[in-house]
Amino acid sequence: MSERHLDQYGQLPQEIRDDPYPWYDRLRAEAPVQQVTLPHGEEAWLITRYSDAREALNDPRLSNDPANGKAPAPVGFRHMGNSDPPDHLRLRRLVAKVFTPRYIATLRPVIERTAAELLDSIADHSAVDLISEYAHPLPLTVICEMLGVPSSDHDALRGWFATMAAIGAAPADELEAAFGSLMAYFSQLIVAKRAEPGDDLLSELTAVRDGSDALDDTELLSMAFALVGAGHETVTNLIGNTVVTLLRSPAQLREVLDDPTLIPSAVEEVLRFESPVPSAGARYTTEPVMIGGVEIPANEHVMIGLGISNRDPERFDAPADFDLHRGDIAHLAFGHGRHFCIGAHLARLEAEIAVATLLARHPGTAFADPDAPVEWLDGVARRGVRSLFLSLR
């Protein structure tokens, strides 16, 4: 099978960003593996089929280490998500000593309290932007509290990460400035935590040991960057995507209102239906690799499409339908294999609590203007709504 080339992937018109799935279907039908040009000119290979994506996510010939690509990674990207065995196993083992399911369970009261406080602050508003006033501050507050980031710094972090997430839309100099600000901030925070440890995750990470092994300052810096970045932007989009999808599906919203135990099923189906992370972290071929009938040369950038794979009709019946009762979904929204997202349990918990608290307090929640279009974010690294104006009833 011959490959195709798609220019300027990621710089898509608004009508495709609003509903990319018919376009995705055409890409998948034309060529399951395509060469694409990313917004800043880098060439990559896009995988569009579920079976190919699942296999690629666990293929040891596809490296997560940017050293196997054509450009070195900045310091802040040297974390376990961008590493291969044995470094990946070592880093994940150290972080997993702190980031345990038992620890995540202890965060439920923090998440519930934060959700309640945020809804209290907007309860009297006639219309609210759920993204800026609820879906974004909730996970940001939680992850910052986990890491011991002072509340006075939350807004600055939010702005820097919003710029970083707009890859393909924000100018290169703005991306560089935001990245530099984040690295400087976390460097100073790590120094402070080493000097005066607190009862927080970052202090725990500075002290965690596996025998004589520990995280060095560069690894801590990268880990803090990754945890805050992945720990709030993705969850913001998951919360927003879940609310939008339910409001667009009145029969299934009614089911959820009548039986709130269906909320975890709704969140899980949204992870497939509107995956908040459209593609996995970059992979790089360490040797020529055959994927989907296309040979990809060594040292090439590979993008594994998660959102597009989660709509593959060869894997999912009626993939364009939002189905609360789909059952064992086996989506790829959190990846697969050794790089499966370590924060998946936390993301699910935050989204479930956020949606449950909103609907319990305001069961008549509706679009403030039913005729207004929902505008989706640009950039290739995220799938979420820019703003979501609702009437809380």
Secondary structure, 3 states (H helix, E strand, C coil): CCCEEECCCCCCCHHHHHCCHHHHHHHHHHCCEEEEECCCCCEEEEECCHHHHHHHHCCCCEECCHHHCCCCCCHHHCCHHHCCCCHHHHHHHHHHCCCCHHHHHHCHHHHHHHHHHHHHHHCCCCCEEHHHHHHCHHHHHHHHHHHCCCHHHHHHHHHHHHHHHCCCCCCHHHHHHHHHHHHHHHHHHHHHHHHCCCCCHHHHHHHCCECCECCCHHHHHHHHHHHHHHHHHHHHHHHHHHHHHHHCCHHHHHHHHHCHHHHHHHHHHHHHHCCCCCECCCEEECCCEEECCEEECCCCEEEEEHHHHCCCCCCCCCCCCCCCCCCCCCCCCCCCHHHCCCCHHHHHHHHHHHHHHHHHHCCCCEECCCCCCCCECCCCCCCCECCCEEECC
